Amino acid sequence: MSCFVKCGTCEAEISVEKCVFATYTKVIDGKERVFCCLRCQQKFLEEQEKEKSKSR
């Protein structure tokens, strides 16, 4: 049985059994986020910055 995690931005399913280096992970606000590609990671970070600037 395969286990999957979802990309934090596009929600693409990523196999946990794949090479760890085939995904992008980043700890943001103490929570580990998983992304399918660098583009999705950058998009998520940009959205986080926009939300932070709105709340200021």
The first five atom37 places (N, CA, C, CB, O) and aatype in JSON, in Angstrom:
{
  "aatype": [12, 15, 4, 13, 19, 11, 4, 7, 16, 4, 6, 0, 6, 9, 15, 19, 6, 11, 4, 19, 13, 0, 16, 18, 16, 11, 19, 9, 3, 7, 11, 6, 1, 19, 13, 4, 4, 10, 1, 4, 5, 5, 11, 13, 10, 6, 6, 5, 6, 11, 6, 11, 15, 11, 15, 1],
  "atom_mask": [
    [1, 1, 1, 1, 1],
    [1, 1, 1, 1, 1],
    [1, 1, 1, 1, 1],
    [1, 1, 1, 1, 1],
    [1, 1, 1, 1, 1],
    [1, 1, 1, 1, 1],
    [1, 1, 1, 1, 1],
    [1, 1, 1, 0, 1],
    [1, 1, 1, 1, 1],
    [1, 1, 1, 1, 1],
    [1, 1, 1, 1, 1],
    [1, 1, 1, 1, 1],
    [1, 1, 1, 1, 1],
    [1, 1, 1, 1, 1],
    [1, 1, 1, 1, 1],
    [1, 1, 1, 1, 1],
    [1, 1, 1, 1, 1],
    [1, 1, 1, 1, 1],
    [1, 1, 1, 1, 1],
    [1, 1, 1, 1, 1],
    [1, 1, 1, 1, 1],
    [1, 1, 1, 1, 1],
    [1, 1, 1, 1, 1],
    [1, 1, 1, 1, 1],
    [1, 1, 1, 1, 1],
    [1, 1, 1, 1, 1],
    [1, 1, 1, 1, 1],
    [1, 1, 1, 1, 1],
    [1, 1, 1, 1, 1],
    [1, 1, 1, 0, 1],
    [1, 1, 1, 1, 1],
    [1, 1, 1, 1, 1],
    [1, 1, 1, 1, 1],
    [1, 1, 1, 1, 1],
    [1, 1, 1, 1, 1],
    [1, 1, 1, 1, 1],
    [1, 1, 1, 1, 1],
    [1, 1, 1, 1, 1],
    [1, 1, 1, 1, 1],
    [1, 1, 1, 1, 1],
    [1, 1, 1, 1, 1],
    [1, 1, 1, 1, 1],
    [1, 1, 1, 1, 1],
    [1, 1, 1, 1, 1],
    [1, 1, 1, 1, 1],
    [1, 1, 1, 1, 1],
    [1, 1, 1, 1, 1],
    [1, 1, 1, 1, 1],
    [1, 1, 1, 1, 1],
    [1, 1, 1, 1, 1],
    [1, 1, 1, 1, 1],
    [1, 1, 1, 1, 1],
    [1, 1, 1, 1, 1],
    [1, 1, 1, 1, 1],
    [1, 1, 1, 1, 1],
    [1, 1, 1, 1, 1]
  ],
  "atom_positions": [
    [[0.84, -1.18, 0.0], [0.0, 0.0, 0.0], [0.89, 1.24, 0.0], [-0.96, 0.0, 1.22], [1.81, 1.35, 0.81]],
    [[0.61, 2.16, -0.9], [1.4, 3.38, -1.01], [0.82, 4.46, -0.11], [1.44, 3.86, -2.46], [-0.39, 4.56, 0.06]],
    [[1.71, 5.27, 0.44], [1.3, 6.42, 1.24], [1.65, 7.67, 0.46], [1.98, 6.42, 2.66], [2.67, 7.73, -0.22]],
    [[0.79, 8.67, 0.57], [1.0, 9.91, -0.15], [0.87, 11.1, 0.79], [0.0, 10.02, -1.31], [0.17, 11.04, 1.8]],
    [[1.55, 12.17, 0.44], [1.34, 13.47, 1.06], [0.92, 14.4, -0.08], [2.65, 14.01, 1.82], [1.14, 14.08, -1.25]],
    [[0.31, 15.53, 0.25], [-0.13, 16.46, -0.79], [0.72, 17.7, -0.77], [-1.61, 16.83, -0.59], [1.16, 18.18, 0.28]],
    [[0.96, 18.22, -1.96], [1.68, 19.47, -2.11], [0.93, 20.57, -1.38], [1.87, 19.83, -3.61], [-0.3, 20.62, -1.45]],
    [[1.63, 21.44, -0.67], [1.01, 22.51, 0.09], [0.36, 23.58, -0.76], [0.0, 0.0, 0.0], [-0.42, 24.39, -0.25]],
    [[0.64, 23.6, -2.05], [0.07, 24.61, -2.93], [-0.94, 24.03, -3.91], [1.16, 25.32, -3.69], [-2.1, 24.44, -3.91]],
    [[-0.52, 23.08, -4.73], [-1.4, 22.57, -5.78], [-2.1, 21.28, -5.38], [-0.61, 22.35, -7.04], [-2.93, 20.77, -6.13]],
    [[-1.76, 20.74, -4.22], [-2.35, 19.52, -3.67], [-2.1, 18.28, -4.53], [-3.82, 19.71, -3.51], [-2.86, 17.32, -4.47]],
    [[-1.04, 18.29, -5.32], [-0.65, 17.09, -6.07], [-0.2, 16.03, -5.08], [0.48, 17.41, -7.1], [0.46, 16.34, -4.08]],
    [[-0.56, 14.78, -5.34], [-0.16, 13.69, -4.46], [1.29, 13.32, -4.72], [-1.07, 12.47, -4.65], [1.7, 13.16, -5.87]],
    [[2.05, 13.19, -3.64], [3.47, 12.86, -3.73], [3.68, 11.58, -2.95], [4.37, 14.02, -3.17], [3.34, 11.5, -1.77]],
    [[4.25, 10.57, -3.6], [4.49, 9.29, -2.94], [5.55, 9.44, -1.87], [4.91, 8.23, -3.96], [6.61, 10.01, -2.12]],
    [[5.26, 8.94, -0.67], [6.21, 9.0, 0.43], [7.41, 8.11, 0.14], [5.54, 8.59, 1.76], [8.51, 8.35, 0.65]],
    [[7.2, 7.07, -0.67], [8.27, 6.13, -0.97], [9.28, 6.66, -1.98], [7.69, 4.85, -1.47], [10.33, 6.06, -2.17]],
    [[8.97, 7.79, -2.63], [9.92, 8.38, -3.57], [11.15, 8.87, -2.83], [9.27, 9.55, -4.35], [11.14, 9.01, -1.61]],
    [[12.17, 9.11, -3.57], [13.4, 9.69, -3.0], [13.07, 10.99, -2.28], [14.46, 9.94, -4.12], [12.3, 11.81, -2.79]],
    [[13.63, 11.18, -1.11], [13.38, 12.38, -0.31], [13.79, 13.63, -1.08], [14.14, 12.31, 1.02], [13.21, 14.7, -0.88]],
    [[14.77, 13.51, -1.93], [15.27, 14.67, -2.66], [14.39, 15.02, -3.86], [16.68, 14.41, -3.13], [14.64, 16.03, -4.52]],
    [[13.36, 14.21, -4.15], [12.47, 14.49, -5.27], [11.35, 15.46, -4.88], [11.86, 13.2, -5.8], [10.58, 15.9, -5.73]],
    [[11.26, 15.8, -3.59], [10.26, 16.76, -3.12], [10.95, 17.92, -2.43], [9.25, 16.08, -2.17], [12.14, 17.86, -2.11]],
    [[10.19, 18.96, -2.21], [10.71, 20.14, -1.52], [10.0, 20.24, -0.18], [10.51, 21.43, -2.36], [8.77, 20.29, -0.12]],
    [[10.76, 20.28, 0.89], [10.18, 20.44, 2.22], [10.78, 21.68, 2.87], [10.44, 19.17, 3.1], [11.94, 22.02, 2.65]],
    [[9.96, 22.34, 3.67], [10.42, 23.54, 4.36], [9.62, 23.68, 5.64], [10.28, 24.81, 3.46], [8.4, 23.46, 5.63]],
    [[10.27, 24.03, 6.73], [9.58, 24.26, 7.99], [9.17, 25.73, 8.02], [10.49, 23.89, 9.22], [10.01, 26.63, 7.95]],
    [[7.85, 25.97, 8.12], [7.3, 27.31, 8.11], [6.43, 27.44, 9.36], [6.48, 27.6, 6.8], [5.47, 26.69, 9.54]],
    [[6.77, 28.39, 10.2], [6.03, 28.61, 11.46], [5.95, 27.33, 12.29], [4.61, 29.13, 11.17], [4.92, 27.04, 12.89]],
    [[7.05, 26.58, 12.32], [7.13, 25.37, 13.13], [6.44, 24.14, 12.54], [0.0, 0.0, 0.0], [6.4, 23.1, 13.18]],
    [[5.9, 24.25, 11.34], [5.21, 23.13, 10.7], [5.91, 22.77, 9.4], [3.72, 23.47, 10.44], [6.19, 23.64, 8.57]],
    [[6.19, 21.48, 9.22], [6.85, 21.04, 8.0], [5.85, 21.04, 6.84], [7.47, 19.64, 8.17], [4.79, 20.43, 6.94]],
    [[6.19, 21.72, 5.77], [5.36, 21.79, 4.57], [6.06, 21.01, 3.47], [5.11, 23.28, 4.14], [7.28, 21.03, 3.38]],
    [[5.29, 20.33, 2.65], [5.83, 19.53, 1.55], [5.28, 20.08, 0.24], [5.47, 18.01, 1.71], [4.08, 20.35, 0.13]],
    [[6.16, 20.24, -0.74], [5.77, 20.76, -2.05], [6.27, 19.83, -3.14], [6.31, 22.19, -2.26], [7.31, 19.18, -2.97]],
    [[5.54, 19.77, -4.26], [5.92, 18.88, -5.35], [7.05, 19.45, -6.19], [4.72, 18.6, -6.23], [7.77, 18.71, -6.85]],
    [[7.2, 20.78, -6.16], [8.24, 21.41, -6.97], [8.63, 22.75, -6.35], [7.76, 21.6, -8.44], [7.94, 23.27, -5.48]],
    [[9.72, 23.29, -6.8], [10.21, 24.56, -6.29], [9.23, 25.7, -6.61], [11.6, 24.88, -6.88], [9.08, 26.62, -5.81]],
    [[8.59, 25.63, -7.75], [7.63, 26.67, -8.14], [6.47, 26.76, -7.14], [7.08, 26.38, -9.56], [6.07, 27.85, -6.75]],
    [[5.94, 25.6, -6.73], [4.85, 25.59, -5.75], [5.33, 26.11, -4.4], [4.27, 24.18, -5.59], [4.59, 26.81, -3.7]],
    [[6.55, 25.77, -4.03], [7.11, 26.25, -2.77], [7.21, 27.77, -2.8], [8.49, 25.61, -2.49], [6.83, 28.44, -1.84]],
    [[7.72, 28.32, -3.88], [7.87, 29.77, -4.0], [6.52, 30.47, -4.0], [8.65, 30.13, -5.26], [6.36, 31.54, -3.4]],
    [[5.53, 29.88, -4.68], [4.19, 30.46, -4.72], [3.58, 30.5, -3.32], [3.29, 29.65, -5.69], [2.97, 31.49, -2.94]],
    [[3.75, 29.42, -2.56], [3.23, 29.37, -1.2], [3.88, 30.45, -0.34], [3.48, 27.99, -0.58], [3.2, 31.15, 0.41]],
    [[5.2, 30.59, -0.45], [5.91, 31.59, 0.34], [5.48, 33.0, -0.03], [7.41, 31.44, 0.16], [5.37, 33.86, 0.85]],
    [[5.24, 33.26, -1.32], [4.78, 34.57, -1.76], [3.39, 34.87, -1.18], [4.74, 34.64, -3.3], [3.13, 35.99, -0.75]],
    [[2.51, 33.87, -1.17], [1.17, 34.05, -0.61], [1.25, 34.32, 0.89], [0.3, 32.83, -0.89], [0.48, 35.12, 1.42]],
    [[2.17, 33.65, 1.58], [2.35, 33.86, 3.02], [2.79, 35.3, 3.28], [3.38, 32.87, 3.6], [2.3, 35.93, 4.22]],
    [[3.7, 35.81, 2.47], [4.18, 37.19, 2.62], [3.06, 38.2, 2.38], [5.34, 37.46, 1.65], [2.95, 39.19, 3.1]],
    [[2.21, 37.93, 1.37], [1.08, 38.82, 1.1], [0.12, 38.86, 2.28], [0.34, 38.38, -0.17], [-0.35, 39.92, 2.66]],
    [[-0.16, 37.69, 2.86], [-1.06, 37.62, 4.0], [-0.48, 38.35, 5.22], [-1.35, 36.15, 4.36], [-1.2, 39.03, 5.95]],
    [[0.82, 38.2, 5.43], [1.46, 38.87, 6.55], [1.42, 40.39, 6.37], [2.92, 38.4, 6.71], [1.18, 41.12, 7.33]],
    [[1.64, 40.87, 5.14], [1.63, 42.31, 4.9], [0.21, 42.9, 5.02], [2.22, 42.63, 3.51], [0.06, 44.06, 5.39]],
    [[-0.81, 42.1, 4.71], [-2.19, 42.56, 4.86], [-2.59, 42.69, 6.32], [-3.13, 41.6, 4.17], [-3.35, 43.59, 6.68]],
    [[-2.07, 41.79, 7.16], [-2.45, 41.79, 8.57], [-1.71, 42.86, 9.38], [-2.19, 40.43, 9.17], [-2.03, 43.08, 10.54]],
    [[-0.74, 43.5, 8.8], [0.04, 44.53, 9.51], [-0.65, 45.84, 9.52], [1.39, 44.69, 8.91], [-0.13, 46.81, 10.08]]
  ]
}
